[in-house]
Amino acid sequence: MASNKYVRTATLLLRIVLGAVFIFAAYTKLFQFVDGRLHLLPWQLFAMAIDSYQLLPAWAVELLAKTLPWFELLIGVLLLVGRWQRFATTVTSMLLVVFLTLIVRAYLKGQEISCGCFGNNEAISWKTLLRDGSMLAGSLFVTAMAWRAKRVKKVEEPAAVSSE
């Protein structure tokens, strides 16, 4: 039973860290402080990072630049507060698979571009690959635990019913 406690604690910590990372990533794409005030950044800045991967047509770049940061913010908040865990963790893992795939592709092609992960100032390097790969591993673990927890509860429910 002690190992179960450690697994639950590790899952909780990883979920909170992933949520915070997604919220921070969204924040860096959406806002900046200028003269002590929070300002909304133009979506075109993030669009440049997306477009540098040279994969999508202009309309898709614009759509992603306008919506992805807000979606990351939503997913981050869901992870942080622990709501809709199956949905939030599955989407997080799927997003990280896509992000890591695109980063690996750009790295292998020798593209010297910003990854777009936390704004527009981070060039793709082995550190980016290691960070995103680690986040994906943690996300897959949290996703597996979210799906496992639901199954375990469903299996245990009939046993908890007492016969009178």
C-alpha positions as CSV (number, residue, x, y, z in Angstrom):
1,M,0.0,0.0,0.0
2,A,2.9,2.4,0.6
3,S,4.0,2.2,-3.0
4,N,0.4,3.1,-4.0
5,K,0.7,6.3,-1.9
6,Y,4.0,7.2,-3.7
7,V,2.4,6.6,-7.1
8,R,-0.5,8.8,-6.2
9,T,1.8,11.5,-4.9
10,A,4.1,11.3,-8.0
11,T,1.0,11.5,-10.2
12,L,-0.4,14.5,-8.4
13,L,3.0,16.3,-8.5
14,L,3.5,15.6,-12.2
15,R,-0.1,16.7,-13.0
16,I,0.5,20.0,-11.2
17,V,3.9,20.6,-12.8
18,L,2.4,19.9,-16.3
19,G,-0.5,22.2,-15.6
20,A,1.9,25.0,-14.5
21,V,4.1,24.5,-17.5
22,F,1.1,24.7,-19.9
23,I,-0.2,27.8,-18.1
24,F,3.2,29.4,-18.3
25,A,3.6,28.5,-22.0
26,A,0.2,30.0,-22.7
27,Y,1.1,33.1,-20.7
28,T,4.4,33.7,-22.6
29,K,2.5,33.6,-25.9
30,L,-0.4,35.7,-24.8
31,F,0.8,38.4,-22.4
32,Q,3.7,40.6,-21.5
33,F,4.3,43.2,-18.8
34,V,5.1,46.7,-20.0
35,D,5.5,49.5,-17.5
36,G,4.0,47.4,-14.8
37,R,0.8,46.6,-16.8
38,L,-0.2,43.4,-18.4
39,H,-0.7,43.6,-22.2
40,L,-2.1,41.1,-24.7
41,L,0.5,40.2,-27.3
42,P,-0.4,40.2,-31.0
43,W,-1.1,36.7,-32.3
44,Q,1.2,37.4,-35.2
45,L,4.3,36.9,-33.0
46,F,3.4,33.3,-32.2
47,A,2.3,32.8,-35.8
48,M,5.9,33.5,-36.9
49,A,7.1,30.6,-34.7
50,I,4.5,28.3,-36.1
51,D,5.2,29.3,-39.7
52,S,8.9,28.7,-39.2
53,Y,8.2,25.0,-39.2
54,Q,7.1,25.3,-42.8
55,L,4.3,22.8,-42.5
56,L,0.9,24.6,-42.6
57,P,-0.9,27.0,-45.0
58,A,-1.3,30.6,-43.9
59,W,-4.9,30.1,-42.8
60,A,-4.0,27.2,-40.5
61,V,-1.0,29.1,-39.0
62,E,-3.3,32.0,-38.2
63,L,-6.0,29.7,-36.7
64,L,-3.4,27.9,-34.5
65,A,-1.7,31.2,-33.4
66,K,-5.0,32.6,-32.3
67,T,-6.4,29.5,-30.5
68,L,-3.6,27.2,-29.3
69,P,-2.3,29.5,-26.5
70,W,-5.9,29.8,-25.1
71,F,-6.3,26.0,-25.4
72,E,-3.0,25.4,-23.6
73,L,-4.2,27.8,-20.8
74,L,-7.5,25.8,-20.5
75,I,-5.7,22.4,-20.4
76,G,-3.2,23.8,-17.9
77,V,-6.0,25.0,-15.6
78,L,-7.8,21.7,-15.9
79,L,-4.6,19.8,-15.0
80,L,-3.9,22.2,-12.1
81,V,-7.3,21.9,-10.5
82,G,-7.7,18.2,-11.3
83,R,-11.0,18.4,-13.3
84,W,-11.8,16.2,-16.2
85,Q,-8.5,14.3,-15.7
86,R,-9.0,11.7,-18.4
87,F,-9.7,14.4,-21.0
88,A,-7.0,16.9,-19.8
89,T,-4.2,14.3,-19.5
90,T,-5.0,12.6,-22.8
91,V,-5.1,15.9,-24.6
92,T,-1.8,17.0,-22.9
93,S,-0.1,13.8,-24.0
94,M,-1.4,14.2,-27.6
95,L,-0.3,17.8,-27.8
96,L,3.2,16.8,-26.4
97,V,3.5,14.0,-29.0
98,V,2.8,16.5,-31.8
99,F,5.1,19.2,-30.3
100,L,8.0,16.7,-29.8
101,T,7.5,15.2,-33.3
102,L,7.7,18.7,-34.9
103,I,10.7,19.7,-32.8
104,V,12.6,16.5,-33.6
105,R,11.8,16.9,-37.3
106,A,13.1,20.5,-37.3
107,Y,16.2,19.5,-35.3
108,L,17.0,16.6,-37.7
109,K,16.5,18.9,-40.7
110,G,18.9,21.4,-39.2
111,Q,16.4,24.2,-39.0
112,E,17.6,26.9,-36.7
113,I,14.2,28.2,-35.6
114,S,12.5,29.1,-32.3
115,C,10.5,26.1,-31.0
116,G,7.7,28.5,-30.0
117,C,7.3,26.6,-26.7
118,F,7.6,29.6,-24.4
119,G,7.4,32.6,-26.7
120,N,9.7,33.3,-29.6
121,N,13.1,33.4,-27.9
122,E,14.1,29.7,-27.6
123,A,16.1,28.0,-30.4
124,I,15.6,24.2,-30.8
125,S,18.5,22.3,-29.3
126,W,19.2,19.0,-27.6
127,K,18.0,20.6,-24.3
128,T,14.6,21.4,-25.9
129,L,14.3,17.8,-27.0
130,L,15.2,16.5,-23.6
131,R,12.8,18.9,-21.9
132,D,9.9,18.1,-24.2
133,G,10.7,14.3,-24.1
134,S,10.7,14.4,-20.3
135,M,7.4,16.2,-20.3
136,L,5.9,13.7,-22.7
137,A,7.1,10.8,-20.5
138,G,5.6,12.4,-17.4
139,S,2.4,13.2,-19.3
140,L,2.0,9.6,-20.5
141,F,2.4,8.4,-16.9
142,V,-0.2,10.8,-15.6
143,T,-2.5,9.9,-18.4
144,A,-2.1,6.1,-17.7
145,M,-2.8,6.8,-14.0
146,A,-5.9,8.9,-14.8
147,W,-7.4,6.0,-16.9
148,R,-6.3,3.4,-14.4
149,A,-7.8,5.3,-11.4
150,K,-11.2,5.3,-13.1
151,R,-11.1,1.6,-13.8
152,V,-10.0,0.7,-10.3
153,K,-12.9,2.7,-8.8
154,K,-15.4,1.0,-11.1
155,V,-14.1,-2.4,-10.2
156,E,-14.1,-1.7,-6.4
157,E,-17.6,-0.2,-6.4
158,P,-19.6,-3.5,-6.5
159,A,-17.4,-4.9,-3.8
160,A,-18.2,-2.0,-1.5
161,V,-22.0,-2.7,-1.6
162,S,-23.0,-4.5,1.5
163,S,-25.7,-7.2,1.5
164,E,-28.4,-6.8,4.1
